Amino acid sequence: MKKGKTTTQKQMGKIFRGLAEVRILWELRNNKMHGYKLFESIVPANHKMQPSRIYPFLKSLERRNLIKSKVKYVGKRKRKEYTLTPKGRKYLKDFKKRIPSSVRSFLRYLVR
């Protein structure tokens, strides 16, 4: 019998999703990027996460008007290029203000 997720697992999932969204916004703050390029910039090379996992985050951010996409063609191949919207810039700026310095220090420690 398969057991459901524990409360801790659910909370960690929410934290991961929130941080992943903020990381995507942060990556887009100065650059336009397509989905796979975003994936490469966010996920370490030795991680087992599949590239397709980033697209639900991108769709959610776009629905909330934090990012926007534009279709570009590379040869015959179609790619969506994502950019940060003014609302996304404000969200990112507000997020940074709300994080206490102790949490920022801890996050910097984690990503070393």
C-alpha positions in Angstrom: 0.0 0.0 0.0 1.3 3.4 -1.0 1.4 6.0 1.8 0.6 9.7 1.2 3.0 12.5 1.8 3.8 13.5 5.3 3.2 17.1 6.5 6.9 17.8 6.3 7.1 16.5 2.7 4.2 18.7 1.8 5.7 21.8 3.4 9.1 21.1 1.8 7.3 20.8 -1.6 5.7 24.2 -1.1 9.0 25.8 -0.1 10.7 24.2 -3.1 8.0 25.5 -5.5 8.2 29.0 -4.1 12.0 29.1 -4.3 12.0 27.7 -7.8 9.6 30.4 -8.9 11.7 33.2 -7.3 14.8 31.7 -8.9 13.2 31.7 -12.4 12.3 35.4 -11.9 15.8 36.2 -10.7 17.3 34.5 -13.8 15.0 36.6 -16.0 15.8 39.9 -14.3 18.4 40.9 -17.0 18.0 38.3 -19.8 15.4 36.8 -22.1 15.6 33.1 -22.0 13.8 30.1 -23.4 12.7 27.2 -21.1 15.6 24.8 -21.6 18.1 27.6 -21.1 16.4 28.6 -17.8 16.5 24.9 -16.8 20.2 24.7 -17.5 20.9 27.9 -15.5 18.9 26.7 -12.5 19.5 23.0 -12.1 22.9 21.6 -11.4 24.3 19.4 -14.1 24.5 16.4 -11.8 20.8 16.7 -10.7 18.3 14.1 -12.0 15.5 16.5 -12.5 13.9 16.4 -16.0 13.9 19.6 -18.1 10.1 19.2 -18.6 9.6 20.0 -14.9 10.3 23.7 -15.4 7.4 24.3 -17.8 4.6 24.2 -15.2 6.4 26.9 -13.2 6.7 29.0 -16.3 3.0 28.6 -17.1 2.0 29.5 -13.6 4.3 32.6 -13.6 2.9 33.7 -17.0 -0.8 33.2 -15.8 0.0 35.5 -12.9 1.6 38.1 -15.3 5.0 37.9 -13.6 6.6 36.8 -16.9 5.6 36.9 -20.5 6.6 34.8 -23.5 7.1 35.5 -27.1 7.4 32.8 -29.8 10.7 32.9 -31.7 11.7 30.7 -34.6 15.2 29.2 -34.7 15.2 27.7 -38.2 12.0 25.7 -38.3 12.0 25.2 -34.6 9.6 27.2 -32.4 10.8 28.4 -29.0 9.1 30.5 -26.4 11.4 33.2 -25.1 10.5 34.5 -21.6 11.0 37.9 -20.1 10.2 39.5 -16.7 7.2 41.8 -16.7 7.1 45.0 -14.6 4.8 43.1 -12.2 7.5 40.4 -12.0 10.2 42.9 -11.2 8.1 44.4 -8.4 7.3 40.9 -7.0 11.1 40.1 -7.0 12.0 43.4 -5.3 9.2 42.9 -2.7 10.3 39.3 -2.1 13.8 40.5 -1.4 12.6 43.1 1.1 10.5 40.6 3.0 13.3 38.2 3.6 15.1 38.9 6.9 18.9 39.2 6.6 19.4 36.0 8.7 17.4 34.0 6.1 19.4 35.6 3.2 22.6 34.6 4.9 21.4 31.1 5.3 20.3 30.8 1.7 23.7 32.1 0.6 25.3 29.4 2.7 23.1 26.7 1.1 24.0 27.6 -2.5 27.8 27.6 -1.9 
